């Protein structure tokens, strides 16, 4: 659910005039300097104004000539300041009214990323776009191998049958509302790994994926997640949620898609929730009228009404469990029997459609599936080993067997398919090797031709899947880039050179121009 994380701790900016001028002075030296707020005092005369400018100028000259701050000089007073700075900086000039003009910024100086430090120090989970490529990138960065995340546009059983198998879990994103899951039965669920979503944490998307991964032994989840799973084995769901909220490894990967504006919006909503909680605490009988009492898009109530939430469905044994981080425990939604040909997705679809029955079509779904590269590469390894076994048998029968082939082609190089280190793990089965050893040249040549065609088809599919993963990685890299500071700087430059003011009418609609004309 889109629940805001705790706000980042922001350091207070020093509002002293010396900080604004870019001067670093000690408290003793600051007390000796005349007070100024950037302009001359109202009661000061021309002489006092001249003294202020001279004092500030001497302070600037002393600091920049040594190349160190006053605090550093006070700590290391024994060291001479004879080493000049690497670059001579022009001192700021003072105007007639006593104000100090700031130094112009070098246009060639690279712009520092504004939001980079926020992602590292922010203690919450930010909302991220519900994009399958982003989710796949998050799981791969965590060390999960052999999986893909695919969008599911419909939750009807007939559509779920088209999802590639094996499917490890389903994720539903829908507009949150109470669907009666709080009145769930208290069946035993100790064998299901489940973590709660803590308040003020927008981690429901990542949490849904982790809840699925931790309940499937066929997925290689990587060292970090495996250690986390072992560490939280005996924890309660709430304790696992606390541990997940403190797991910086997952938090940094999740927040790598966060923008500075996303973090500000999350902190803003958290303040709304704090005000709402305080208001309800002070007035339990009646709701106090306020500017935030109406459910608008800018209010906490409006935000909650429009909030969307991720929940997971995963098979564990012969049961299907709904894992909602906002519930106290997992909820069993049905059973299935594979011996009868039953598929868990059709049973999960009934539960999903029941939730969506009262909320319209405002939803989307995702499926965590096995990457097609696993099966394709396994088949390619087996095909290459069979071709080698067939060629060895042909060499035994006739060393010049290649003269009997037409348009002979060699198999693709294993390195190109990414299977160079996997060939030994998929040897030719003993029964097939015995069959090849008993065939004659004609049958062997025919077998080899068929296997080469199959291998070419497999290689085409492997290259296509590798290209898809590369495109997902590129899309994720673009999604991690924050364009906000660049746009802000560009707008400031346009405003600084007067372009925005000169072309303001071009960006105002017809209604805005009419109102301006009437005034």
C-alpha positions, 0 to 999 in steps of 0.5 A: 500500500502506498504508505509513506516512510519516515521523513529523512533527517535534514540538517539545519542550514546555518542562516548566519550572514557569514554562511551566506557569504561563504565565510567560515569563522569561529564564534569568537571571530564572528562576535568581533565582526559587525552584524549584517543581514546582507544590507546596511543597518537602518541606523548605520550611517555612511561611516559605519557602512564603510567600516562594515564593508572593510571588516568583511573585506579583511575577513575574506582576504585573511581566509582566502589567502591562507586557503583554510578555514578559521576553525582549521587555523584555530586547531592548527595554529602552529602551521604556517599559512604560506601555501597559497590555494590552488586557484585564486578566487575573486572576492565578492564586491560590495554595493553602495547599500552595503549588500554583498554580491555573490560570486557568479557560478562557473557555467563549466562547473559540473552540476552535482546530483541533488538527490544522491545523498537522500537515497543513501540516508533516507530511512523509508521505502519510496513509491516506485513505478509499477513497471515489470522491467523495474521489478526484474532489475530489483530482483536481479540486483538482489542476486535472484537468478533465472526469473522474469517479471511479466505483466498480467493484463487480465486475471480471468482463468483463460488468460492465466493459462497463457502465462509461461510455466513454471509460475512462481507467484502472482502479484495483484496491484489494486486500489486498496479497500477492505475486502474482509481479509481481516476476519480471516481464520486462524489456520496454522501458517507457520510453514509459510514465510511471511513478513508484515509491512510496517506503517509509513513504509511504501515497501509493498511491491518489494515485500510482495516479491520477497514473500513469493521468493522466500516460499519457493525452493526452486529459485536461486535467491542469492546469498543476501536473501538466503542469509536474511531468510535463515536469520528470520526463520524463527521470527514472527511476521511483524519481526520479519517486517521490522528486519526488512525495514532495517535491511539496507541492502534491500532498501538501497536497491528499492530506493534506487528508482526513487526521485527527489520529488518522490521522497518529498511527496512521501515526507509530505504525506507522512506529515498529513498522517501525523496531523490526522492522528493528532487531530483524532487523538485530541477530538475522539467524539467529533471530527474537527473542521479544518482545511484538511477535512475534505477528501481532496487529492492534496489531503491525507484522506484523499491520498488514502482513498487513491492509494494502491496496494500490492498483494501476493499469491503463492503456492506452498505445498498443495495450498494457495496462500494470499500474502498481504503485508497489511494482514496479521498472517497469511490467508489460505484461499484454496487447494489444488491437486496436481495429480488431477491436472489442477493448476494453482493459477485457476484457483488463485484467479477465483480469489482475485476476481472476488476481491476485484468484484467491488472495485471495477477494472482499476488493477493490474497484475504481475507474474514471477516466472522462470526465465526462458533462458534457463530451459533454452540454454539447457536444451542448447547444451544438450543439443551441442553435446549430442552433435559432438557425440554424433560427430565422434561416431562419424569419425570412427566410421569414416574420417572424411564423412564431411565430404558427404554433407551438403551446405555443412554448417558448424554449431554456434559457439557456446560463448555466444549463447552464454553456455560455455560453463554449462555444457558439462552439467548437461551430458548426453543421456546414456540411452541416447548415447547407446542409440548413437553408437549403434547407428550407421553413417546415413542415419548419423548424418540425418540426425546431425542435420536435424540437430543443427537445425534445432540448435539454430532455432534455439540460438535465435531464441536465446539471443532474442531473450538476451536482447530482451533482458538487455533492454530491460536493464537499459529501461531500468537504468533510465528509470533510475535517472532523476531528471528533476534537478536538470529540469529545475536548473534549465528552468532557472537558467531560462528565468535568469536570462529573461526568456520565460518572462518574454515568452510567458504568453506562449505558455498561458492558455486562452482562458489565462490570456482572457483573464489577464486582458480583463484585468 
